[in-house]
């Protein structure tokens, strides 16, 4: 997953092309899939074949359009993260060093996005879930939102992101090495510039369709 502000930023930049009417539902959809980390819903129910994968498909609700922007960015971003990774795709396993390195890229990407799109920050701080496609409880979704809002209520620091990952991570042992990767990336100016370019390159690719 990309970090959630990155997902809301992407949704924000596509909203006019998608003719979104209900922004509240749309932005909620854009961060909905990763609520599974807190609710325990199986990934195939939030990211699988039955989920909306193309926000440009006719007939989607605004919530589903947001949901589809999330999955679209996940798909395109995954390619970009691996292209900047020293590891082979075959090595990637949930929680291992490859996954940690890709996740570190996503943290760096998200940190720079905070200053670039204040309207996305405002949007994520005001999201409400009125739809729960997999029967998630209101309490679960409110807790998920509170974690997001706590992270983004001010420009997040390394420590803020660590708290976030420790809260959502199934295996907290992955967080410390993940943030060692984050710090090593920040010491590499070329890598930082390449990560900064991921978002605009994906957005340009999608808008050129």
Rosetta silent file (secondary structure, phi, psi, omega in degrees, C-alpha in Angstrom):
SEQUENCE: XXXXXXXXXXXXXXXXXXXXXXXXXXXXXXXXXXXXXXXXXXXXXXXXXXXXXXXXXXXXXXXXXXXXXXXXXXXXXXXXXXXXXXXXXXXXXXXXXXXXXXXXXXXXXXXXXXXXXXXXXXXXXXXXXXXXXXXXXXXXXXXXXXXXXXXXXXXXXXXXXXXXXXXXXXXXXXXXXXXXXXXXXXXXXXXXXXXXXXXXXXXXXXXXX
SCORE:     score description
SCORE:     0.000 S_00000001
   1 L     0.000  141.840  163.268    0.000    0.000    0.000 S_00000001
   2 L   -72.898  163.651  176.064    1.021    3.609   -0.506 S_00000001
   3 L   -69.862  158.400 -168.646    0.487    5.731    2.582 S_00000001
   4 H   -69.563  -33.023  176.575   -3.013    7.111    2.976 S_00000001
   5 H   -64.523  -36.786  175.863   -2.251   10.789    2.355 S_00000001
   6 H   -59.932  -41.799  178.524   -0.696    9.742   -0.948 S_00000001
   7 H   -65.236  -41.872  179.243   -3.927    7.933   -1.796 S_00000001
   8 H   -67.777  -38.942  176.977   -6.093   10.932   -0.902 S_00000001
   9 H   -59.173  -44.281  179.212   -3.782   13.218   -2.871 S_00000001
  10 H   -63.729  -45.572  177.624   -4.167   10.963   -5.915 S_00000001
  11 H   -59.707  -43.306  179.443   -7.937   10.878   -5.507 S_00000001
  12 H   -58.366  -42.590 -176.636   -7.970   14.673   -5.160 S_00000001
  13 H   -75.223  -13.618  178.639   -6.038   15.105   -8.405 S_00000001
  14 H  -104.025   -6.895 -169.049   -8.417   12.799  -10.301 S_00000001
  15 L   -59.899  -37.763 -178.887  -11.730   14.029   -8.889 S_00000001
  16 L   -71.009  -39.541  177.702  -12.562   16.402  -11.762 S_00000001
  17 L   -64.881  -27.976 -177.103  -11.780   13.821  -14.431 S_00000001
  18 L   -93.519    0.954  178.192  -14.014   11.347  -12.594 S_00000001
  19 L    53.644   49.632 -178.186  -16.911   13.787  -12.260 S_00000001
  20 L   -75.317  134.098  178.588  -17.177   13.191   -8.523 S_00000001
  21 L  -104.818  -41.693 -177.599  -20.259   14.664   -6.852 S_00000001
  22 L  -104.525   90.973 -176.033  -19.979   13.388   -3.268 S_00000001
  23 H   -63.978  -34.669 -179.668  -16.444   14.237   -2.190 S_00000001
  24 H   -60.739  -49.182  178.684  -16.964   12.889    1.311 S_00000001
  25 H   -64.631  -39.345 -178.187  -17.864    9.421    0.030 S_00000001
  26 H   -62.678  -48.682 -179.829  -15.124    9.589   -2.602 S_00000001
  27 H   -68.417  -34.944  175.028  -12.319   10.381   -0.178 S_00000001
  28 H   -60.473  -42.738  178.166  -13.583    7.757    2.250 S_00000001
  29 H   -62.423  -32.772 -175.542  -13.373    5.218   -0.561 S_00000001
  30 H   -69.123  -20.971  176.634   -9.811    6.269   -1.353 S_00000001
  31 H  -114.258   -0.336 -176.911   -8.524    5.078    2.028 S_00000001
  32 H   -57.323  -46.008 -170.785  -11.079    2.336    2.656 S_00000001
  33 H   -56.139  -34.903 -176.158   -9.056   -0.683    1.393 S_00000001
  34 H   -83.027    0.319  172.529   -6.312   -0.379    4.010 S_00000001
  35 H   -63.811  -16.306 -179.534   -8.790   -0.360    6.857 S_00000001
  36 H   -60.374  -27.601  179.591   -8.388   -4.131    6.631 S_00000001
  37 H   -63.025  -29.299  179.803   -5.185   -3.828    8.671 S_00000001
  38 H   -95.818  -37.880 -175.482   -7.302   -2.759   11.625 S_00000001
  39 H   -81.685  -22.569 -177.193  -10.556   -4.621   10.949 S_00000001
  40 L    83.195    6.018  176.899   -8.964   -7.934   10.008 S_00000001
  41 L   -62.927  140.394 -179.400  -11.025   -8.200    6.816 S_00000001
  42 L   -61.582  142.391 -177.210   -9.362  -10.507    4.278 S_00000001
  43 H   -58.579  -34.699 -177.997   -7.337   -8.694    1.621 S_00000001
  44 H   -66.816  -14.420  177.838   -9.280  -10.278   -1.227 S_00000001
  45 H   -87.235  -18.682 -179.764  -12.390   -8.455   -0.003 S_00000001
  46 H  -112.259  -20.442 -177.378  -10.777   -5.016   -0.198 S_00000001
  47 L  -127.931   -2.248 -172.119   -8.222   -5.520   -2.988 S_00000001
  48 L   -80.737 -170.231 -173.974   -9.446   -8.617   -4.822 S_00000001
  49 L   -62.255  -29.825 -178.562  -11.187   -9.222   -8.147 S_00000001
  50 L   -79.434   -8.268  179.494  -14.610   -8.194   -6.857 S_00000001
  51 L   -82.320  155.014  177.846  -13.264   -4.767   -5.831 S_00000001
  52 L   -75.052  121.370 -175.509  -13.424   -1.774   -8.212 S_00000001
  53 L  -107.381  -17.436 -177.273  -10.013   -1.479   -9.899 S_00000001
  54 L  -124.156  108.842 -176.602  -10.645    1.132  -12.602 S_00000001
  55 L   -68.213  -11.921 -177.926  -12.106    4.483  -11.466 S_00000001
  56 L   -91.245   -2.054  178.458  -12.979    5.365  -15.068 S_00000001
  57 L   -69.093  139.894  179.234  -15.458    2.493  -15.454 S_00000001
  58 L   -67.384  147.457  170.589  -19.073    3.588  -15.906 S_00000001
  59 L    90.713    2.028  178.989  -21.596    3.053  -13.145 S_00000001
  60 L   -79.400  144.634  170.557  -19.409    3.324  -10.053 S_00000001
  61 L   -72.427  167.185  179.192  -20.624    5.198   -7.001 S_00000001
  62 H   -64.574  -35.106  175.063  -18.384    7.989   -5.762 S_00000001
  63 H   -61.519  -44.681 -179.663  -17.241    5.753   -2.902 S_00000001
  64 H   -67.156  -34.374  175.895  -16.327    3.048   -5.415 S_00000001
  65 H   -61.899  -44.909  177.405  -14.491    5.581   -7.581 S_00000001
  66 H   -61.974  -43.976  178.052  -12.352    6.523   -4.584 S_00000001
  67 H   -56.989  -44.200 -178.435  -11.804    2.859   -3.776 S_00000001
  68 H   -68.082  -34.001  176.417  -10.699    2.249   -7.376 S_00000001
  69 H   -63.155  -35.278  178.188   -8.213    5.161   -7.313 S_00000001
  70 H   -62.009  -49.153 -176.454   -6.609    3.476   -4.312 S_00000001
  71 H   -70.119  -32.343  177.156   -6.190    0.159   -6.100 S_00000001
  72 H   -65.502  -44.960  179.655   -5.006    1.873   -9.274 S_00000001
  73 H   -67.518  -38.678  175.845   -2.261    3.723   -7.402 S_00000001
  74 H   -55.329  -46.099 -175.914   -1.308    0.559   -5.544 S_00000001
  75 H   -66.561  -48.096 -177.909   -0.873   -1.258   -8.839 S_00000001
  76 H   -73.380  -37.395  179.492    1.129    1.441  -10.614 S_00000001
  77 H   -65.664  -38.339 -178.657    3.085    2.433   -7.522 S_00000001
  78 H   -57.089  -40.159  178.254    4.149   -1.128   -6.831 S_00000001
  79 H   -63.001  -45.612 -178.455    5.918   -1.213  -10.190 S_00000001
  80 H   -65.081  -42.825 -179.589    7.703    2.075   -9.463 S_00000001
  81 H   -62.030  -42.401 -179.522    8.789    1.061   -5.964 S_00000001
  82 H   -68.950  -33.530  178.618   10.266   -2.190   -7.245 S_00000001
  83 H   -63.601  -25.907  178.659   12.042   -0.398  -10.096 S_00000001
  84 L   -96.718    3.679 -176.257   13.887    1.649   -7.458 S_00000001
  85 L   -95.506  145.063  175.023   14.544   -1.371   -5.281 S_00000001
  86 L   -79.962    2.504 -174.256   17.797   -3.376   -5.224 S_00000001
  87 L  -107.939  156.846  176.863   15.711   -6.526   -4.748 S_00000001
  88 L   -84.789  147.764 -179.030   13.993   -8.882   -7.163 S_00000001
  89 H   -57.584  -32.239 -177.734   10.207   -9.138   -7.154 S_00000001
  90 H   -66.272  -16.820 -178.350   10.445  -12.838   -6.376 S_00000001
  91 H   -86.273  -12.293 -173.675   12.020  -11.970   -3.014 S_00000001
  92 L   -73.987  120.564  176.101    9.077   -9.909   -1.805 S_00000001
  93 L  -136.728  140.195 -179.923    7.151  -11.431    1.087 S_00000001
  94 L   -47.697  118.631  175.071    4.851   -9.631    3.526 S_00000001
  95 L    92.460  -14.810 -176.623    7.004   -8.265    6.345 S_00000001
  96 L   -79.780 -175.848 -174.051   10.422   -9.316    5.034 S_00000001
  97 H   -62.717  -32.941  178.444   13.342   -6.998    4.176 S_00000001
  98 H   -67.118  -48.107  177.125   12.074   -6.417    0.616 S_00000001
  99 H   -58.399  -41.375  178.885    8.623   -5.429    1.884 S_00000001
 100 H   -62.369  -41.170 -179.281   10.292   -3.178    4.468 S_00000001
 101 H   -66.910  -43.342  177.553   12.335   -1.413    1.783 S_00000001
 102 H   -62.769  -41.239  179.498    9.303   -0.815   -0.432 S_00000001
 103 H   -64.817  -35.683  177.319    7.350    0.445    2.574 S_00000001
 104 H   -62.642  -39.447  175.929   10.183    2.816    3.444 S_00000001
 105 H   -59.521  -39.280 -178.008    9.886    4.341   -0.036 S_00000001
 106 H   -67.549  -35.618  176.287    6.195    4.910    0.598 S_00000001
 107 H   -64.615  -46.581  179.708    6.904    6.742    3.847 S_00000001
 108 H   -60.818  -45.324  177.887    9.388    9.034    2.099 S_00000001
 109 H   -56.650  -45.480 -176.494    6.900    9.660   -0.726 S_00000001
 110 H   -67.586  -38.443 -178.647    4.162   10.500    1.751 S_00000001
 111 H   -61.258  -40.764  179.286    6.322   12.872    3.802 S_00000001
 112 H   -74.164  -28.621 -179.946    7.001   15.062    0.783 S_00000001
 113 H   -67.671  -24.669 -175.997    3.360   14.976   -0.307 S_00000001
 114 H   -58.059  -45.295 -177.541    2.196   16.645    2.904 S_00000001
 115 H   -79.990  -21.517 -174.242    3.503   20.086    1.911 S_00000001
 116 H   -82.183  -23.553 -176.887    2.623   19.741   -1.760 S_00000001
 117 L  -138.766   79.347 -179.604   -1.136   19.254   -1.419 S_00000001
 118 H   -61.804  -27.529  178.947   -2.720   20.991    1.600 S_00000001
 119 H   -67.969  -31.305  176.262   -6.213   20.318    0.228 S_00000001
 120 H   -69.990  -38.169  176.135   -5.535   16.583    0.460 S_00000001
 121 H   -60.785  -46.580  178.826   -4.448   17.041    4.068 S_00000001
 122 H   -60.232  -39.726 -179.488   -7.683   18.882    4.804 S_00000001
 123 H   -63.545  -45.581 -176.346   -9.643   16.117    3.073 S_00000001
 124 H   -68.637  -28.135  179.810   -8.096   13.271    5.068 S_00000001
 125 H   -76.669  -11.235 -177.058   -8.693   15.124    8.331 S_00000001
 126 L  -120.287   14.690  178.767  -12.410   15.387    7.542 S_00000001
 127 L   -69.563  141.183  171.159  -13.202   11.918    6.187 S_00000001
 128 L  -132.778  142.179  178.130  -16.231   10.079    7.581 S_00000001
 129 L   -98.080  111.728  174.329  -17.262    6.534    6.754 S_00000001
 130 L  -104.830   -8.983  177.738  -20.933    6.218    5.892 S_00000001
 131 L  -122.645  135.517  177.502  -20.377    3.041    3.871 S_00000001
 132 L  -131.960   86.449 -170.070  -18.899   -0.208    5.187 S_00000001
 133 L   -59.873  -24.402 -177.786  -18.863   -2.641    2.227 S_00000001
 134 L  -116.853   33.447  175.304  -17.752   -5.642    4.266 S_00000001
 135 L    60.855   30.228  172.962  -19.904   -5.086    7.339 S_00000001
 136 L   -64.379  148.472 -179.865  -17.165   -3.377    9.303 S_00000001
 137 L   -80.721  156.309  177.374  -18.500   -1.820   12.492 S_00000001
 138 H   -59.964  -36.395 -179.993  -18.769    1.925   12.945 S_00000001
 139 H   -65.144  -41.037  178.414  -16.415    1.629   15.914 S_00000001
 140 H   -62.626  -44.930 -176.852  -13.745   -0.112   13.822 S_00000001
 141 H   -70.611  -33.929  177.169  -13.913    2.476   11.081 S_00000001
 142 H   -67.103  -38.241  177.318  -13.856    5.364   13.541 S_00000001
 143 H   -65.089  -41.570  176.667  -10.742    3.896   15.140 S_00000001
 144 H   -58.978  -45.741  178.698   -9.137    3.581   11.707 S_00000001
 145 H   -63.685  -39.625 -178.292   -9.930    7.232   10.989 S_00000001
 146 H   -63.292  -34.222  177.268   -8.599    8.369   14.348 S_00000001
 147 H   -66.592  -42.835  177.660   -5.246    6.749   13.550 S_00000001
 148 H   -63.236  -46.029 -175.815   -5.098    8.584   10.215 S_00000001
 149 H   -68.358  -33.014  176.593   -6.099   11.914   11.724 S_00000001
 150 H   -65.926  -36.751  179.694   -3.574   11.581   14.519 S_00000001
 151 H   -69.151  -40.874 -169.228   -0.821   11.048   11.944 S_00000001
 152 H  -103.637    6.600 -178.581   -1.769   13.929    9.664 S_00000001
 153 L   -66.402  -20.222  171.268   -3.038   16.605   12.070 S_00000001
 154 L  -143.401  171.685 -179.967    0.393   18.191   11.678 S_00000001
 155 L   -60.482  119.604 -173.940    3.321   17.493    9.356 S_00000001
 156 L   -67.637  142.476  173.297    4.322   13.962   10.405 S_00000001
 157 L   -97.768  175.007  173.762    7.780   13.286   11.807 S_00000001
 158 H   -54.350  -44.769 -177.616    9.692   10.003   11.701 S_00000001
 159 H   -63.768  -37.829  178.243    8.318    9.243   15.157 S_00000001
 160 H   -61.991  -44.123  178.839    4.738    9.948   14.030 S_00000001
 161 H   -66.442  -36.267  178.270    5.099    7.487   11.169 S_00000001
 162 H   -63.743  -41.978  177.672    6.647    4.898   13.499 S_00000001
 163 H   -61.549  -43.198  179.535    3.681    5.169   15.853 S_00000001
 164 H   -59.297  -50.539 -177.909    1.334    4.767   12.877 S_00000001
 165 H   -65.966  -37.763  177.593    3.102    1.651   11.589 S_00000001
 166 H   -65.885  -30.367  179.856    3.337    0.141   15.041 S_00000001
 167 H   -73.402  -41.127 -175.014   -0.396    0.684   15.481 S_00000001
 168 H   -93.247  -20.299 -172.774   -1.442   -0.929   12.206 S_00000001
 169 L   -71.027  135.044  175.049    1.307   -3.510   11.738 S_00000001
 170 L   -68.512  -38.428 -179.870    0.460   -7.140   12.376 S_00000001
 171 L  -117.900  102.176 -174.873    4.144   -7.779   13.155 S_00000001
 172 L   -69.132  -15.619  179.446    5.690   -4.871   15.034 S_00000001
 173 H   -65.325  -18.263 -178.486    9.167   -6.343   14.631 S_00000001
 174 H   -79.448  -17.011 -170.426    9.195   -5.067   11.044 S_00000001
 175 H   -70.926  -41.004 -177.700    8.915   -1.398   12.024 S_00000001
 176 H   -63.571  -50.228  176.912   12.412   -0.804   13.365 S_00000001
 177 H   -65.605  -31.076  176.914   14.235   -2.121   10.257 S_00000001
 178 H   -58.074  -45.344 -176.477   11.672   -0.363    8.051 S_00000001
 179 H   -79.283  -16.533  168.033   12.638    2.994    9.535 S_00000001
 180 H   -67.336  -38.649  175.112   16.327    2.207    9.224 S_00000001
 181 H   -64.631  -41.895  178.627   15.605    1.972    5.506 S_00000001
 182 H   -56.897  -47.502 -178.182   13.743    5.307    5.649 S_00000001
 183 H   -66.187  -36.776  178.681   16.755    7.007    7.221 S_00000001
 184 H   -68.174  -36.517  177.566   19.162    5.433    4.739 S_00000001
 185 H   -63.273  -41.907 -178.959   16.998    6.630    1.834 S_00000001
 186 H   -66.407  -15.890  176.837   17.054   10.182    3.168 S_00000001
 187 L   -88.114   -2.013 -178.164   20.850   10.076    3.066 S_00000001
 188 L  -116.673   98.805 -175.153   20.735    9.371   -0.683 S_00000001
 189 H   -61.695  -36.012  179.444   19.736   12.539   -2.578 S_00000001
 190 H   -65.027  -44.859  179.243   19.417   10.725   -5.888 S_00000001
 191 H   -63.708  -41.420  178.842   17.061    8.140   -4.396 S_00000001
 192 H   -59.531  -45.240  179.509   14.995   10.853   -2.719 S_00000001
 193 H   -63.243  -37.877  178.608   14.570   12.665   -6.043 S_00000001
 194 H   -65.954  -40.553  178.191   13.551    9.428   -7.741 S_00000001
 195 H   -67.038  -39.658  177.027   10.926    8.739   -5.079 S_00000001
 196 H   -58.405  -29.685 -176.707    9.631   12.306   -5.368 S_00000001
 197 H   -83.508  -11.087 -178.555    9.078   11.654   -9.053 S_00000001
 198 H   -59.956  -51.885 -175.153    6.949    8.545   -8.551 S_00000001
 199 H   -60.551  -53.722 -178.658    3.722   10.420   -7.813 S_00000001
 200 H   -62.054  -31.943  179.432    3.834   12.939  -10.696 S_00000001
 201 H   -68.681  -39.734  177.555    4.851   10.224  -13.154 S_00000001
 202 H   -66.674  -45.352 -179.396    1.898    8.035  -12.135 S_00000001
 203 H   -60.485  -44.949  179.307   -0.516   10.968  -12.228 S_00000001
 204 H   -61.214  -42.128 -179.916    0.688   11.992  -15.696 S_00000001
 205 H   -60.153  -42.944 -178.077    0.343    8.428  -16.951 S_00000001
 206 H   -71.600  -41.114 -177.803   -3.242    8.188  -15.719 S_00000001
 207 H   -70.953  -18.935  179.412   -4.298   11.627  -16.929 S_00000001
 208 L   -83.026   -3.824 -178.819   -2.968   10.885  -20.418 S_00000001
 209 L   -68.592    0.000    0.000   -5.412    8.003  -20.844 S_00000001
